[in-house]
């Protein structure tokens, strides 16, 4: 049995384990174990959204056992204290884990550069717990400040300093700037009393972005009343202040350190070649320079690709690329194909969101980057997140992400504003649901006796005219051609009905006529057996869908069904304008109103529990919480 151990449930570790499980799914003599001290995978790039209360806490977590459900990956919760490379084992708090292949993806932790007081007094934003702690801190400061009478203490409580103007720092200060409006309203504080500062030793914010995007970001932050202090030599942090060298001292009770990262504590203590703040030196196959059966993924890699001057960046795209390569190379070694690949990553840009409404992005290829700001930058940010979620937790996470980012937003904190968040509660739709159900039910029951009396009596499908077109489309011409007075009167009425029907475009009409000729009409102008079945099915569908809407049973499916029936009636050329409200009423009910005063309220939770336990559903994440 070949044992593969993936250490770390971050971006790189999760993707590596998933890709290995896919490649080695049929190899019964291979086991894959993922070890992490937490039962969940955290979206590290979204921590600021939780810290500033834009999304709920669970929005940035994904259960590891959900991710690997139905796959040959054993998830183990343990904290690894040391790695014995010679003995090929990991020493954990619970037990020792042997391996034949090891993938190290423990990620990073904040680095404080030896600045006095920084580690002791500053908060960080590098884990889920950090985000939750910071969220509470921000709310607590507003709450306490609303009751504080001492002006100096109140000023400190309402001053928030972020040290570090890289991606994490700018995204955090942008989120707090948006959150400020909501908190000021809640705690009756004048927004002018709240001071937001981002400080950095570098000469400009977001230094790896093009100058054009940096200026756009600065302009937006200024608009949000955020102070930017650059080229500041940070010399110390106290319990209530940040010392900025010759730029003075900032008094604040909330100081967040986002000024840099280094390898995890475990990696720092390993007896392997390291460089660049505790990153493990690798070869082009992403194997440790010291141990060929030890691979390094994501932020822990120190590797300078051929032709480059700098090591691969510590970003999510690097984790995705390196995971794919490592899974390939381990598989090649196990199968002894010797078809190893070298790491030649191509990165496609960077994105920064400054709050939920605005962002900047440089996206493209190394040879050509396109710059985006505002709506388009945020659009690409969300699309790239969705692509990642599809790889990790499929439909389940994409659905959850959509709910948290677009439909449950507060204070319009989304790049589409509050348009998608303004949803009416389902109980307002109950009268419409019952009325629409009654209309369909009564229509079906009125037609049912005719079908029961003579199933071959077709009255829902227009008769075929002599020249091959439908009778409905020829009704007006019939008026002109009729001589008999009684027939003329009848034809006038038919024409009137036809004129009052919703017009059907010629191209659509020709397509429908062709289909009806094929399935519903015989060569002598009569109807086929399929026409009888279709008409009977339509009548029973009207009755069934109408009853389902009234009862609130599978309301979404019933609504979609009624829309489909309306479309079929329309394309036949026999739909009166009255059919429009049937159609749009059905659309309004797709979101479901059966969860209020309907059977769906009782049935859906039970069916969800059953559905989620089906192996196929669990494996492909075809469920929602």
C-alpha positions in Angstrom: 0.0 0.0 0.0 1.4 3.4 -1.1 0.6 6.0 1.5 0.1 9.6 0.4 -0.2 12.2 3.2 -1.3 15.8 2.3 -0.5 18.1 5.2 -2.7 21.2 5.3 -6.3 21.9 4.3 -5.6 25.2 2.6 -6.0 26.0 -1.1 -3.0 23.9 -2.2 -3.7 21.0 0.1 -7.3 20.6 -0.8 -6.8 20.8 -4.5 -3.8 18.4 -4.5 -5.9 15.8 -2.5 -8.8 16.2 -4.9 -6.7 15.8 -8.0 -4.8 12.9 -6.6 -8.1 11.2 -5.6 -9.4 11.6 -9.2 -6.2 10.3 -10.8 -5.8 7.4 -8.5 -9.5 6.5 -7.9 -9.1 3.0 -9.3 -5.8 2.2 -7.6 -6.8 0.2 -4.5 -3.2 -0.1 -3.3 -3.0 3.7 -2.8 -4.3 5.6 0.2 -4.6 9.4 0.5 -4.8 11.1 3.9 -5.3 14.9 4.4 -4.3 16.1 7.8 -5.4 19.5 9.2 -6.0 20.8 12.7 -9.4 22.3 11.6 -12.4 20.4 10.2 -12.9 23.1 7.6 -11.2 24.7 4.6 -11.1 28.5 4.9 -11.4 31.0 2.1 -8.4 33.0 3.2 -8.9 35.7 0.5 -12.4 36.5 1.9 -11.4 36.9 5.6 -12.0 40.7 5.4 -15.6 40.1 4.5 -16.3 38.4 7.8 -14.1 40.8 9.8 -16.2 43.7 8.5 -19.5 41.8 8.7 -20.3 41.8 5.0 -21.0 38.1 5.0 -21.9 35.5 7.6 -19.1 33.6 9.3 -20.0 30.3 7.7 -19.8 31.9 4.2 -16.0 31.5 4.1 -15.8 28.0 5.5 -16.1 24.6 3.7 -16.4 21.3 5.6 -13.5 19.1 4.6 -15.5 15.9 4.9 -18.1 17.4 2.6 -15.4 18.3 0.1 -14.1 14.7 0.0 -17.4 12.9 0.3 -17.4 9.9 -1.9 -13.7 10.2 -2.7 -10.8 8.1 -1.5 -9.4 10.8 0.8 -9.4 10.2 4.5 -9.7 13.5 6.4 -7.8 13.4 9.8 -8.0 16.2 12.4 -4.7 16.5 14.2 -1.9 19.0 14.8 1.4 17.9 13.4 4.4 18.8 15.7 7.3 17.4 13.7 8.2 15.5 10.6 10.7 12.7 10.6 12.0 12.7 7.0 14.4 9.8 7.5 11.7 7.6 9.1 9.0 9.0 6.7 6.5 9.9 9.4 4.6 12.8 10.8 4.3 13.2 14.6 0.9 14.5 15.6 -0.8 15.1 18.9 -3.0 12.1 18.4 -0.8 9.6 16.6 2.1 9.1 14.1 1.3 9.0 10.4 3.6 7.1 8.0 3.9 8.2 4.4 5.5 7.2 1.1 4.8 10.5 -0.4 4.3 13.7 1.6 2.8 17.0 0.3 3.4 20.0 2.5 0.9 22.8 2.3 0.7 24.3 5.7 0.6 27.8 4.4 1.9 30.9 6.2 1.5 33.0 9.2 2.0 36.8 9.9 5.6 38.0 10.3 6.4 41.0 12.5 9.9 41.8 11.4 11.1 42.0 15.0 9.2 45.3 15.5 8.8 45.7 19.3 5.3 45.1 20.6 3.8 44.2 17.2 3.1 40.5 17.9 2.0 41.2 21.5 -0.4 44.1 20.8 -1.6 44.0 17.2 -4.4 41.9 15.9 -3.9 39.8 12.8 -6.1 38.7 9.9 -4.7 35.3 8.8 -7.3 32.8 10.0 -11.0 32.3 10.4 -10.6 32.9 14.2 -8.8 36.1 13.5 -11.6 37.3 11.3 -14.3 36.5 13.9 -12.2 38.1 16.7 -11.7 41.3 14.7 -15.4 41.5 13.8 -16.2 41.4 17.5 -13.5 44.0 18.3 -14.8 46.5 15.8 -18.4 46.2 17.0 -17.2 46.4 20.7 -15.3 49.6 20.0 -18.4 51.3 18.5 -20.6 50.1 21.3 -18.2 51.3 24.0 -17.5 54.6 22.2 -21.3 55.3 22.1 -21.3 55.3 25.9 -17.8 56.9 26.6 -17.8 60.5 27.8 -14.0 60.9 27.9 -13.2 62.4 24.5 -9.6 61.0 24.4 -10.7 57.5 25.1 -13.6 57.8 22.7 -11.2 59.0 20.0 -9.0 56.0 20.5 -11.9 53.6 20.4 -13.1 55.1 17.0 -9.6 55.0 15.4 -8.8 51.9 13.4 -5.2 51.4 12.1 -4.2 48.8 9.6 -0.5 48.3 9.3 0.4 47.0 5.8 -1.0 48.4 2.5 -0.8 45.3 0.5 -3.8 43.3 -0.7 -5.0 42.2 2.7 -4.6 45.6 4.3 -6.3 47.5 1.6 -9.1 45.0 1.3 -9.7 45.2 5.1 -9.6 48.9 5.4 -12.0 49.2 2.4 -14.4 46.8 4.1 -14.3 48.7 7.4 -14.9 51.9 5.5 -18.1 50.5 4.1 -19.1 48.9 7.4 -18.6 52.3 9.2 -21.9 53.7 7.7 -23.9 50.8 9.2 -22.2 50.9 12.6 -22.5 54.7 12.9 -26.3 54.4 12.2 -26.7 51.6 14.7 -24.7 53.2 17.5 -25.7 56.9 16.8 -22.2 58.0 16.1 -21.2 60.7 13.7 -19.1 59.2 10.9 -16.7 62.1 11.1 -15.7 60.9 14.5 -14.4 57.6 13.0 -10.8 57.6 11.8 -9.5 54.9 9.5 -5.8 54.7 8.7 -3.7 52.4 6.6 0.1 52.7 7.1 3.0 51.1 5.3 6.8 51.3 5.1 6.6 51.1 1.3 6.3 54.3 -0.8 2.9 53.4 -2.2 0.0 51.2 -1.5 -0.6 48.0 -3.5 3.0 48.1 -4.9 2.7 45.2 -7.3 -0.2 46.8 -9.2 0.3 49.1 -12.1 0.5 52.8 -11.2 -2.8 53.5 -13.0 -4.7 51.1 -10.7 -2.8 52.3 -7.7 -4.0 55.9 -8.3 -7.6 54.6 -8.9 -7.4 52.8 -5.5 -6.1 55.8 -3.7 -8.8 58.0 -5.2 -11.5 55.6 -4.0 -10.0 55.3 -0.5 -9.8 59.1 -0.2 -13.5 59.2 -1.2 -14.2 56.7 1.6 -12.3 59.0 4.0 -9.4 56.6 4.6 -6.1 58.1 5.5 -3.0 56.6 3.7 0.4 56.9 5.3 3.2 55.6 3.2 7.0 55.5 3.6 6.4 55.3 7.3 9.2 53.6 9.4 7.1 51.6 11.9 9.3 51.4 15.0 6.9 50.0 17.6 3.4 49.0 18.6 2.0 49.5 22.1 -1.3 48.5 23.6 -3.0 51.7 22.3 -0.7 53.1 19.6 1.5 52.6 16.6 4.8 54.4 16.4 5.5 55.6 12.9 9.0 56.9 13.4 9.3 60.6 12.4 5.7 60.6 11.3 4.6 60.5 15.0 2.4 58.1 17.0 -1.1 57.0 16.2 -3.4 56.5 19.2 -5.8 53.6 18.6 -7.3 50.7 20.5 -7.7 48.6 17.3 -4.4 47.9 15.4 -4.4 45.2 12.8 -1.1 43.9 11.4 -1.2 42.8 7.7 2.4 43.8 6.8 3.8 40.5 5.7 3.8 36.7 6.0 6.3 33.9 6.6 6.1 30.1 6.5 4.2 28.4 9.3 5.8 27.6 12.6 6.1 23.9 11.6 7.9 24.7 8.3 10.2 27.1 10.1 11.4 24.2 12.4 11.9 21.6 9.7 15.4 20.4 8.7 15.1 21.3 5.0 16.5 24.0 2.8 14.6 27.2 3.2 14.6 30.7 1.7 12.5 33.8 1.5 10.8 33.9 5.0 10.7 30.2 5.7 9.7 28.9 2.3 10.9 25.4 1.3 13.3 25.3 -1.6 12.1 23.0 -4.3 13.3 21.8 -7.7 11.3 22.2 -10.9 9.2 19.1 -10.1 8.2 20.9 -6.8 10.0 18.3 -4.7 11.9 19.4 -1.7 15.6 20.0 -2.5 16.4 17.5 0.2 13.8 14.8 -0.2 12.5 13.5 -3.5 9.3 12.0 -2.0 8.4 15.3 -0.3 6.5 17.8 -2.4 5.6 21.4 -1.6 2.4 23.2 -2.6 1.1 26.7 -2.5 2.6 29.4 -0.3 5.3 27.1 1.1 7.1 26.9 -2.3 10.4 28.7 -2.9 11.1 28.1 -6.6 12.3 30.5 -9.2 11.0 29.4 -12.7 13.4 29.4 -15.6 13.8 32.9 -17.0 12.3 34.6 -13.9 14.1 36.7 -11.3 11.7 36.2 -8.4 10.2 33.0 -6.8 6.6 32.1 -7.6 4.2 34.4 -5.8 2.2 33.4 -2.7 -1.3 33.6 -4.3 -4.2 31.3 -4.9 -3.4 30.8 -8.6 0.0 29.4 -7.6 -1.7 26.9 -5.3 -4.0 25.8 -8.2 -1.1 25.4 -10.7 1.2 23.6 -8.2 -1.5 21.2 -7.0 -2.1 20.0 -10.6 1.6 19.5 -11.2 2.2 17.6 -7.9 -0.8 15.3 -8.5 0.6 14.5 -11.9 4.1 13.8 -10.7 3.1 11.7 -7.8 0.8 9.7 -10.0 3.6 9.3 -12.6 6.0 8.0 -9.9 3.4 5.5 -8.5 2.6 4.2 -12.0 6.3 4.4 -13.0 5.5 6.1 -16.3 8.5 8.5 -15.8 6.4 11.2 -17.5 7.2 13.9 -15.0 6.4 17.6 -15.6 8.3 20.7 -14.7 6.6 23.7 -13.0 6.2 26.5 -15.6 3.3 28.5 -14.2 1.6 31.3 -16.1 -0.2 33.8 -13.9 -3.2 35.7 -15.1 -3.2 38.8 -13.0 -4.3 40.1 -9.6 -7.5 41.6 -8.2 -8.2 43.7 -5.1 -11.7 44.5 -3.8 -11.9 47.7 -1.8 -15.2 46.9 0.0 -18.0 45.1 -1.7 -18.8 47.8 -4.2 -15.5 48.6 -5.8 -12.3 46.9 -7.0 -9.4 47.1 -9.3 -7.9 44.3 -11.4 -5.1 43.6 -13.8 -6.1 40.5 -15.8 -4.6 38.8 -18.9 -1.3 37.1 -19.7 2.3 38.1 -18.8 2.6 39.7 -22.3 -0.7 41.6 -22.2 -2.6 42.7 -19.1 -6.0 44.4 -19.2 -6.9 46.9 -16.5 -10.4 47.0 -14.9 -12.0 49.0 -12.2 -15.3 49.2 -10.5 -18.1 46.9 -11.8 -16.0 44.8 -14.2 -13.2 44.3 -11.6 -15.7 43.0 -9.1 -17.4 40.9 -11.7 -14.1 39.1 -12.6 -13.3 38.7 -8.9 -16.6 36.9 -8.3 -16.3 34.8 -11.5 -12.8 33.6 -10.5 -14.1 32.7 -7.0 -16.9 30.7 -8.6 -14.4 28.8 -10.8 -12.5 27.8 -7.7 -15.6 26.8 -5.8 -16.7 24.5 -8.7 -13.4 22.7 -8.3 -13.7 22.3 -4.6 -17.3 22.0 -3.5 -19.3 22.3 -6.8 -22.9 23.5 -7.0 -23.3 23.5 -3.2 -20.7 26.2 -2.6 -21.6 28.2 -5.7 -25.2 28.4 -4.5 -24.1 29.4 -1.0 -21.7 32.0 -2.4 -24.4 33.5 -4.5 -26.7 33.8 -1.5 -24.1 35.4 0.7 -22.7 37.8 -1.9 -25.8 38.9 -3.8 -29.0 38.0 -2.0 -28.3 38.5 1.7 -26.2 41.6 1.5 -26.9 44.5 3.9 -26.7 48.2 3.2 -26.2 47.6 -0.5 -22.7 46.2 0.0 -22.4 44.5 -3.3 -21.1 45.5 -6.8 -24.7 45.3 -8.0 -25.9 47.3 -5.1 -29.0 46.2 -3.3 -31.0 45.3 -6.4 -30.8 41.5 -6.0 -31.2 41.8 -2.2 -34.6 43.5 -2.3 -36.7 40.3 -2.1 -40.3 40.2 -0.9 -41.0 37.7 1.9 -42.8 34.6 0.5 -46.0 35.3 2.4 -46.8 38.2 0.1 -46.8 35.6 -2.8 -49.3 33.3 -1.2 -52.4 35.0 -2.6 -50.9 35.0 -6.1 -50.0 31.3 -5.7 -53.5 30.3 -4.7 -55.2 32.5 -7.3 -52.9 31.3 -10.2 -53.4 27.7 -9.0 -57.2 28.2 -9.0 -57.2 29.6 -12.5 -55.2 26.6 -13.9 -57.3 24.1 -12.0 -60.6 25.6 -13.2 -59.3 25.7 -16.8 -58.4 22.0 -16.6 -61.6 20.9 -14.9 -63.7 22.8 -17.5 -62.1 20.9 -20.4 -61.9 17.5 -18.7 -65.5 16.4 -19.5 -65.0 17.0 -23.2 -61.9 14.7 -23.2 -63.6 12.0 -21.1 -66.6 12.1 -23.4 -64.6 11.8 -26.6 -60.8 11.6 -26.3 -60.4 12.0 -30.1 -62.2 15.3 -30.1 -59.3 17.7 -30.5 -60.0 21.3 -29.6 -56.6 22.5 -28.1 -54.8 22.1 -31.4 -55.8 24.3 -34.4 -57.2 22.4 -37.4 -54.9 22.1 -40.4 -56.0 24.3 -43.3 -56.1 23.1 -46.9 -52.7 24.6 -47.9 -51.0 23.0 -44.9 -51.0 25.9 -42.5 -52.9 25.9 -39.3 -56.5 27.0 -39.1 -55.7 29.6 -36.5 -53.3 31.3 -38.9 -55.9 31.3 -41.7 -58.9 32.5 -39.7 -58.8 36.0 -41.1 -58.6 34.9 -44.7 -61.6 32.6 -44.0 -63.8 35.7 -43.5 -63.0 37.0 -46.9 -63.5 33.7 -48.6 -66.9 32.8 -46.9 -70.2 33.5 -48.8 -72.7 31.9 -46.5 -73.9 34.3 -43.9 -73.9 31.9 -41.0 -70.4 30.7 -41.9 -69.2 34.3 -42.3 -70.4 35.2 -38.8 -68.7 32.2 -37.4 -65.5 33.1 -39.3 -65.6 36.8 -38.1 -65.7 35.5 -34.5 -62.7 33.2 -35.3 -60.9 36.1 -36.9 -61.6 38.3 -33.9 -60.2 35.6 -31.6 -57.1 35.3 -33.8 -56.6 39.0 -33.9 -56.8 39.2 -30.1 -54.2 36.4 -29.7 -50.6 37.3 -28.8 -48.7 37.7 -32.1 -46.2 35.0 -32.9 -43.1 35.9 -35.0 -43.1 34.4 -38.5 -39.8 32.4 -37.9 -41.2 30.9 -34.7 -44.6 30.2 -36.3 -42.9 28.4 -39.3 -40.9 26.2 -36.8 -44.0 25.3 -34.8 -46.1 24.6 -37.9 -43.4 22.3 -39.1 -43.3 20.4 -35.8 -47.1 20.2 -35.7 -47.2 18.8 -39.3 -44.8 16.1 -38.3 -46.4 15.0 -35.0 -50.0 16.1 -34.9 -51.5 16.1 -38.4 -52.2 13.2 -40.8 -51.9 13.4 -44.5 -55.6 13.8 -45.0 -55.9 16.8 -42.6 -56.9 14.8 -39.5 -55.2 14.4 -36.2 -52.7 11.7 -35.1 -52.9 9.6 -31.9 -50.1 11.7 -30.5 -52.3 14.8 -30.8 -54.9 13.0 -28.6 -52.2 12.1 -26.0 -50.8 15.7 -26.1 -54.2 17.3 -25.5 -55.1 14.9 -22.7 -51.8 15.4 -21.1 -52.2 19.2 -21.3 -55.5 19.1 -19.5 -54.3 16.8 -16.8 -51.2 19.0 -16.4 -53.4 22.1 -15.9 -55.3 20.2 -13.2 -52.2 18.8 -11.5 -50.2 22.0 -11.6 -53.2 24.0 -10.4 -53.7 21.7 -7.4 -50.0 21.8 -6.6 -49.9 25.6 -6.5 -53.0 25.8 -4.3 -51.6 23.2 -1.9 -48.1 24.7 -2.0 -46.6 21.4 -3.0 -43.4 21.5 -5.1 -44.3 25.1 -5.9 -41.1 25.8 -7.9 -41.7 22.8 -10.2 -45.4 23.6 -10.6 -44.5 27.2 -11.5 -42.0 26.1 -14.2 -44.6 23.7 -15.5 -47.2 26.4 -15.9 -44.7 28.6 -17.7 -43.9 25.8 -20.1 -47.7 25.3 -20.8 -48.1 29.0 -21.4 -45.2 29.0 -23.9 -46.7 26.0 -25.7 -50.1 27.7 -26.0 -48.5 30.9 -27.2 -46.4 29.2 -29.9 -49.6 27.5 -31.2 -51.0 31.0 -32.0 -54.0 30.5 -29.7 -52.8 32.4 -26.6 -55.0 35.4 -25.6 -53.2 38.4 -24.0 -54.6 37.1 -20.7 -52.0 34.4 -20.9 -49.3 37.0 -20.2 -50.2 37.3 -16.5 -50.2 33.5 -16.2 -46.7 33.6 -17.6 -45.3 36.3 -15.4 -47.2 35.1 -12.4 -45.4 31.8 -12.8 -42.0 33.5 -13.0 -42.8 35.3 -9.7 -43.5 32.0 -8.0 -40.4 30.1 -9.2 -38.6 31.2 -6.0 -41.2 29.2 -4.1 -44.0 30.4 -1.9 -45.0 26.9 -0.7 -42.7 27.3 2.2 -45.3 29.7 3.7 -48.7 28.2 4.4 -48.0 25.3 2.0 -47.0 21.7 2.1 -43.4 22.5 1.0 -42.9 23.9 4.5 -43.2 20.4 5.9 -41.9 18.3 3.0 -38.7 20.1 1.8 -36.7 19.7 5.0 -37.4 16.0 5.1 -36.6 15.5 1.4 -33.4 17.6 1.8 -32.1 15.2 4.5 -32.8 12.2 2.3 -31.3 13.8 -0.8 -28.1 14.9 0.9 -27.4 11.3 2.0 -27.5 9.8 -1.5 -23.9 8.9 -2.3 -24.0 10.4 -5.9 -25.4 13.7 -4.6 -22.8 13.9 -1.8 -20.0 13.2 -4.2 -21.0 15.9 -6.7 -22.3 18.4 -4.1 -25.8 18.6 -5.7 -27.5 20.0 -2.6 -27.9 23.2 -0.6 -27.9 23.8 3.1 
